[in-house]
């Protein structure tokens, strides 16, 4: 399915460029689209090079943690849940530990650690795959949870809102968490329905109730803090967790009598190899996205939606925030730029400015995640993964619009 979407992006961009040149008379459209292609080609290599250090470091740390038995101990926390959601992963398998580490890093908003752990999880699950070029059910569910993951501290959104002069930069905190929670739940329900997994199992329900009770308590606490206090406390928690984990891992390896230095270097070598291997996959996806954006397809879609909503006599204010929503699954930097642009044009405290902020924090860069994770394990056939990921994205976007009307309408 991914290859069809990729081809659809390219053909749509080409047709839109033809329209701009021969109908609208914009003779620079061909040049703009080709400039986007070449810039995305360069960007794909820059991203991969930027990932080399992070992947090498965190996979080195993970190698030590795995050999010391620390990952196995941590994985026991989520093993009962994961073994029911992903029944093709046996108990005690290394994949459970790497999945646990990835989900924990995502929850804290630690992207620099979440991606290496996520790649390691995909590689571990790949050892169980009967067809090495095709995603397994567990890998699909893992991808859906990653592209819709709940992030407790969307600090970047708060900082951009503060820069744009928002009176209360954190007033979008609860709406973001509600929207991203809706995205995660929708992705989980859709994927489990396709895979015929019983979510109403007693163990699964206990975990879900416990996780969302904890989420509600965190929302209740942090919603009472001022912007500077929230940013400071969340930063302290996240960085303390990271630093503590690194030190504990190295001490655990030393106590086991292992050569932690050699283990770290061995894991770091794998990180370098993975970063290089994902360049072709990033290049393929990013140049298609660049064409789509430069050709004006996004603007055409938004204008069509605005016309339809207005014709139906509905409140069309949400349309001003849609560019951010439509761009987010394709490009994180593009969506961020559109969010800032919306706040600059309409005002950070306008409905559109707040909605764009909630949309930015409620969904993930789906196609980037798919390109990186599938590329890391050489997957060619994604099966229904794209559909489930986009269903979660749609739920997050819809929830973001609804809660924005609820809180700010």
C-alpha positions as CSV (number, residue, x, y, z in Angstrom):
1,X,0.0,0.0,0.0
2,X,2.9,2.4,0.8
3,X,4.2,2.2,-2.8
4,X,0.7,3.2,-4.1
5,X,0.5,6.2,-1.8
6,X,4.1,7.2,-2.8
7,X,3.2,7.1,-6.5
8,X,0.0,9.0,-5.8
9,X,1.9,11.8,-4.1
10,X,4.3,12.1,-7.1
11,X,1.6,12.0,-9.8
12,X,-0.7,14.4,-7.9
13,X,2.2,16.8,-7.5
14,X,3.0,16.5,-11.2
15,X,-0.6,17.2,-12.3
16,X,-0.8,20.1,-9.9
17,X,2.4,21.6,-11.3
18,X,1.0,21.2,-14.9
19,X,-2.1,23.1,-13.7
20,X,-0.1,25.9,-12.3
21,X,1.9,26.3,-15.5
22,X,-0.7,25.9,-18.2
23,X,-3.8,27.1,-16.4
24,X,-2.7,29.6,-13.8
25,X,0.3,30.8,-15.9
26,X,2.9,30.3,-13.2
27,X,5.9,29.5,-15.3
28,X,8.2,29.0,-12.3
29,X,6.2,26.0,-11.0
30,X,8.4,23.4,-12.7
31,X,11.5,25.0,-11.2
32,X,9.9,25.2,-7.7
33,X,8.9,21.6,-7.8
34,X,12.4,20.4,-9.0
35,X,14.0,22.6,-6.4
36,X,11.9,20.8,-3.7
37,X,13.1,17.5,-5.1
38,X,16.8,18.3,-5.0
39,X,16.5,19.9,-1.5
40,X,14.7,16.9,-0.2
41,X,17.4,14.6,-1.6
42,X,20.0,16.7,0.3
43,X,17.8,16.7,3.5
44,X,17.5,12.9,3.5
45,X,21.3,12.5,3.8
46,X,21.5,15.3,6.4
47,X,18.8,13.6,8.5
48,X,20.6,10.2,8.3
49,X,24.0,11.8,9.2
50,X,22.3,13.5,12.1
51,X,20.9,10.2,13.3
52,X,24.3,8.4,13.2
53,X,25.5,9.8,16.5
54,X,22.2,9.3,18.3
55,X,21.7,5.8,16.9
56,X,25.3,4.8,17.7
57,X,25.1,6.2,21.2
58,X,21.7,4.8,22.2
59,X,22.2,1.4,20.6
60,X,25.6,1.2,22.4
61,X,23.9,1.9,25.7
62,X,21.1,-0.6,24.8
63,X,23.7,-3.3,24.1
64,X,25.1,-2.9,27.6
65,X,21.6,-2.8,29.1
66,X,20.6,-6.0,27.3
67,X,23.7,-8.0,28.2
68,X,23.5,-6.9,31.8
69,X,19.9,-8.2,32.1
70,X,18.5,-4.8,32.9
71,X,16.3,-4.6,29.9
72,X,14.8,-8.0,30.7
73,X,13.9,-6.7,34.2
74,X,12.3,-3.5,32.9
75,X,10.4,-5.4,30.2
76,X,8.6,-7.5,32.9
77,X,6.5,-4.3,33.7
78,X,4.7,-4.4,30.3
79,X,5.2,-8.1,29.4
80,X,1.7,-9.2,30.4
81,X,0.1,-6.4,28.3
82,X,2.4,-6.8,25.3
83,X,2.1,-10.5,25.1
84,X,-1.7,-10.1,24.8
85,X,-1.6,-7.3,22.3
86,X,1.2,-8.9,20.3
87,X,0.6,-12.7,20.7
88,X,3.3,-13.6,18.1
89,X,6.0,-12.4,20.5
90,X,6.9,-15.0,23.1
91,X,7.4,-14.2,26.7
92,X,11.0,-13.2,27.5
93,X,11.8,-12.2,23.9
94,X,14.3,-9.3,23.6
95,X,11.6,-7.4,21.5
96,X,9.5,-6.8,24.6
97,X,12.4,-5.0,26.3
98,X,13.1,-2.7,23.3
99,X,9.4,-2.0,22.8
100,X,9.1,-1.0,26.5
101,X,12.1,1.3,26.3
102,X,10.7,2.9,23.1
103,X,7.3,3.5,24.6
104,X,8.8,5.0,27.8
105,X,11.0,7.4,25.8
106,X,8.0,8.5,23.6
107,X,5.9,9.1,26.7
108,X,8.5,11.5,28.1
109,X,9.0,13.2,24.7
110,X,12.6,11.9,24.4
111,X,12.7,11.7,20.6
112,X,16.5,11.3,20.7
113,X,16.2,8.1,22.6
114,X,12.8,6.9,21.2
115,X,14.0,6.5,17.6
116,X,17.0,4.2,18.4
117,X,14.9,2.1,20.7
118,X,12.2,1.9,18.1
119,X,14.6,0.7,15.4
120,X,16.0,-1.9,17.9
121,X,12.4,-3.0,18.6
122,X,11.7,-3.4,14.8
123,X,14.9,-5.4,14.4
124,X,14.1,-7.7,17.3
125,X,10.6,-8.3,16.0
126,X,12.0,-9.0,12.6
127,X,13.8,-12.1,13.9
128,X,10.3,-13.6,14.4
129,X,9.0,-12.6,11.0
130,X,8.2,-15.6,8.7
131,X,8.6,-13.4,5.7
132,X,11.5,-11.0,6.1
133,X,10.3,-8.4,3.6
134,X,6.8,-8.2,5.1
135,X,5.5,-6.5,8.3
136,X,4.2,-8.8,11.0
137,X,1.0,-8.0,13.0
138,X,3.2,-7.0,16.0
139,X,5.3,-4.7,13.9
140,X,2.2,-3.0,12.5
141,X,0.7,-2.5,16.0
142,X,4.0,-1.1,17.2
143,X,4.2,1.3,14.3
144,X,0.6,2.5,15.0
145,X,1.4,3.1,18.6
146,X,4.6,5.0,17.6
147,X,2.9,7.3,15.1
148,X,0.1,8.1,17.6
149,X,2.0,7.9,20.8
150,X,1.0,10.0,23.8
151,X,3.7,12.6,24.7
152,X,3.3,14.0,28.2
153,X,5.5,17.1,27.6
154,X,5.0,18.8,24.2
155,X,7.5,21.5,25.3
156,X,8.4,22.6,21.7
157,X,4.8,23.7,21.1
158,X,4.8,25.8,24.3
159,X,8.1,27.5,23.4
160,X,6.9,28.4,19.9
161,X,3.6,29.8,21.4
162,X,5.7,31.9,23.9
163,X,7.8,33.2,21.0
164,X,4.7,34.3,19.2
165,X,3.4,36.2,22.1
166,X,0.8,33.9,23.6
167,X,-0.6,35.2,26.9
168,X,-0.6,31.6,28.3
169,X,1.6,29.4,26.2
170,X,0.5,26.2,28.0
171,X,-3.2,26.7,27.6
172,X,-3.1,24.1,24.9
173,X,-1.6,21.5,27.2
174,X,-4.7,19.6,28.2
175,X,-6.3,19.8,24.7
176,X,-3.1,18.3,23.2
177,X,-3.1,15.4,25.7
178,X,-6.7,14.7,25.1
179,X,-6.3,14.8,21.3
180,X,-3.1,12.6,21.3
181,X,-4.8,10.1,23.7
182,X,-7.7,9.9,21.3
183,X,-5.3,9.2,18.4
184,X,-3.6,6.4,20.4
185,X,-6.8,4.8,21.5
186,X,-8.3,4.9,17.9
187,X,-5.1,3.4,16.4
188,X,-5.1,0.7,19.1
189,X,-8.8,-0.1,18.5
190,X,-8.6,-0.1,14.7
191,X,-5.5,-2.3,14.6
192,X,-6.7,-4.7,17.2
193,X,-10.0,-5.0,15.3
194,X,-8.2,-5.9,12.1
195,X,-6.0,-8.4,13.9
196,X,-8.9,-9.8,15.9
197,X,-7.3,-9.1,19.3
198,X,-9.6,-8.9,22.3
199,X,-9.0,-5.5,24.0
200,X,-11.6,-6.3,26.7
201,X,-9.3,-9.0,28.2
202,X,-9.1,-8.4,31.9
203,X,-5.3,-7.9,31.9
204,X,-5.5,-5.4,29.0
205,X,-8.3,-3.5,30.7
206,X,-6.4,-3.2,34.0
207,X,-3.3,-1.8,32.2
208,X,-5.4,0.6,30.1
209,X,-7.3,1.9,33.1
210,X,-4.0,2.2,35.1
211,X,-2.2,4.1,32.3
212,X,-5.0,6.5,31.6
213,X,-5.5,7.1,35.4
214,X,-1.8,8.0,35.6
215,X,-2.2,10.3,32.5
216,X,-5.2,12.0,34.1
217,X,-3.2,12.6,37.4
218,X,-0.3,14.1,35.4
219,X,-2.6,16.3,33.4
220,X,-4.2,17.5,36.7
221,X,-0.9,18.4,38.2
222,X,0.8,20.0,35.3
223,X,-2.2,22.0,34.2
224,X,-1.9,24.0,37.4
225,X,1.7,25.2,36.6
226,X,2.7,28.3,34.8
227,X,4.5,28.0,31.5
228,X,8.0,28.5,32.9
229,X,7.4,26.1,35.7
230,X,5.9,23.4,33.4
231,X,8.9,23.7,31.0
232,X,11.4,23.6,33.8
233,X,9.9,20.7,35.7
234,X,9.3,18.6,32.6
235,X,12.8,19.2,31.4
236,X,14.2,18.2,34.8
237,X,12.2,15.0,34.8
238,X,13.1,14.0,31.3
239,X,16.8,14.7,31.6
240,X,17.0,13.1,35.0
241,X,15.4,10.0,33.7
242,X,17.8,9.8,30.8
243,X,21.0,10.5,32.8
244,X,19.9,8.1,35.5
245,X,19.2,5.3,33.0
246,X,22.6,5.7,31.3
247,X,24.5,5.6,34.7
248,X,22.4,2.6,36.0
249,X,23.0,0.7,32.8
250,X,26.8,1.1,32.9
251,X,26.9,0.2,36.6
252,X,24.7,-2.8,36.1
253,X,27.0,-4.0,33.3
254,X,30.1,-3.5,35.5
255,X,28.5,-5.4,38.4
256,X,27.9,-8.3,36.0
257,X,31.6,-8.4,35.3
258,X,31.2,-7.4,31.7
259,X,33.4,-5.2,29.5
260,X,31.0,-2.3,29.2
261,X,33.3,-0.4,26.9
262,X,33.5,-3.2,24.3
263,X,29.8,-3.8,24.5
264,X,29.1,-0.1,24.0
265,X,31.4,0.0,20.9
266,X,29.8,-3.1,19.5
267,X,26.3,-1.6,19.8
268,X,27.4,1.7,18.4
269,X,28.8,0.0,15.3
270,X,25.2,-1.3,14.6
271,X,23.9,2.3,15.0
272,X,26.2,3.5,12.2
273,X,25.2,0.7,9.9
274,X,21.4,1.3,10.5
275,X,21.7,5.1,9.9
276,X,23.4,4.5,6.5
277,X,20.8,1.8,5.5
278,X,17.8,4.1,5.9
279,X,19.0,6.8,3.5
280,X,17.3,5.3,0.3
281,X,14.0,5.0,2.2
282,X,14.2,8.5,3.5
283,X,15.1,9.8,0.1
284,X,12.1,8.1,-1.6
285,X,9.6,9.4,0.9
286,X,11.0,12.9,1.4
287,X,11.3,13.8,-2.3
288,X,7.7,12.8,-2.9
289,X,6.6,14.9,0.1
290,X,8.6,17.8,-1.2
291,X,6.9,17.6,-4.6
292,X,3.5,17.5,-3.0
293,X,4.2,20.6,-0.9
294,X,5.8,22.7,-3.7
295,X,3.2,21.9,-6.3
296,X,0.4,23.5,-4.2
297,X,-1.6,20.3,-3.7
298,X,-2.0,21.0,0.0
299,X,-3.4,24.5,-0.7
300,X,-5.9,23.0,-3.2
301,X,-7.1,20.4,-0.7
302,X,-7.6,23.1,2.1
303,X,-9.4,25.4,-0.2
304,X,-11.7,22.6,-1.4
305,X,-12.5,21.7,2.2
306,X,-13.2,25.4,3.1
307,X,-15.6,25.7,0.1
308,X,-17.5,22.6,1.1
309,X,-17.8,23.5,4.8
310,X,-19.0,27.0,3.9
311,X,-21.5,25.7,1.4
312,X,-23.0,23.5,4.2
313,X,-23.4,26.5,6.5
314,X,-21.0,25.0,9.1
315,X,-18.4,26.9,11.2
316,X,-15.4,27.0,9.0
317,X,-12.9,28.5,11.5
318,X,-11.1,25.2,11.8
319,X,-10.1,25.3,8.2
320,X,-7.4,27.9,9.0
321,X,-5.6,25.3,11.1
322,X,-5.9,22.4,8.6
323,X,-2.6,23.1,6.7
324,X,-0.8,22.1,9.9
325,X,-2.9,18.9,10.2
326,X,-2.4,17.8,6.6
327,X,1.3,18.5,6.7
328,X,2.1,16.8,10.0
329,X,1.8,13.2,8.8
330,X,4.2,14.1,6.0
331,X,6.8,16.5,7.5
332,X,7.4,17.5,11.1
333,X,9.4,20.6,10.1
334,X,6.8,21.6,7.5
335,X,4.0,21.3,10.0
336,X,6.0,23.3,12.5
337,X,6.5,26.1,9.9
338,X,2.8,26.1,9.1
339,X,1.9,26.3,12.8
340,X,4.1,29.3,13.3
341,X,2.8,30.9,10.1
342,X,-0.8,30.4,11.4
343,X,0.1,32.0,14.7
344,X,1.8,34.9,13.0
345,X,-1.1,35.6,10.7
346,X,-4.0,35.0,13.0
347,X,-2.4,35.5,16.4
348,X,-1.1,33.0,18.9
349,X,-4.2,33.4,21.1
350,X,-6.7,33.2,18.1
351,X,-8.8,30.1,17.6
352,X,-6.7,29.2,14.5
353,X,-3.4,29.8,16.4
354,X,-4.5,27.6,19.3
355,X,-5.9,24.9,17.0
356,X,-2.7,24.7,14.9
357,X,-0.8,24.3,18.2
358,X,-3.1,21.4,19.3
359,X,-2.8,19.8,15.9
360,X,1.0,20.0,16.0
361,X,1.1,18.2,19.3
362,X,-1.7,15.6,18.7
363,X,-0.2,13.6,15.8
364,X,3.1,12.3,14.6
365,X,5.1,12.4,11.3
366,X,3.6,9.1,10.1
367,X,5.4,8.8,6.7
368,X,8.7,9.8,8.2
369,X,8.4,7.2,10.9
370,X,7.3,4.5,8.4
371,X,10.3,5.4,6.1
372,X,12.8,5.2,9.0
373,X,11.5,2.1,10.7
374,X,10.7,0.1,7.5
375,X,14.0,1.1,6.1
376,X,15.9,0.0,9.2
377,X,14.7,-3.6,8.6
378,X,14.4,-3.6,4.8
379,X,10.6,-4.1,4.7
380,X,9.0,-3.9,1.3
381,X,5.4,-4.9,2.0
382,X,3.7,-2.8,4.7
383,X,0.3,-4.6,4.4
384,X,-2.4,-2.5,6.2
385,X,0.0,-0.5,8.4
386,X,-0.4,2.8,6.5
387,X,-4.2,2.6,6.7
388,X,-4.2,1.9,10.5
389,X,-1.6,4.7,11.1
390,X,-3.7,7.2,9.0
391,X,-6.8,6.2,10.9
392,X,-5.1,7.1,14.1
393,X,-4.0,10.4,12.5
394,X,-7.5,11.2,11.4
395,X,-8.8,10.5,14.9
396,X,-6.2,12.8,16.4
397,X,-7.0,15.6,14.0
398,X,-10.8,15.2,14.5
399,X,-10.3,15.1,18.3
400,X,-8.0,18.2,18.2
401,X,-10.7,20.2,16.3
402,X,-13.4,19.1,18.7
403,X,-11.5,19.8,21.9
404,X,-10.3,23.2,20.5
405,X,-13.9,24.2,19.9
406,X,-14.7,22.9,23.5
407,X,-11.8,24.8,25.2
408,X,-11.4,27.9,22.9
409,X,-14.6,28.1,20.8
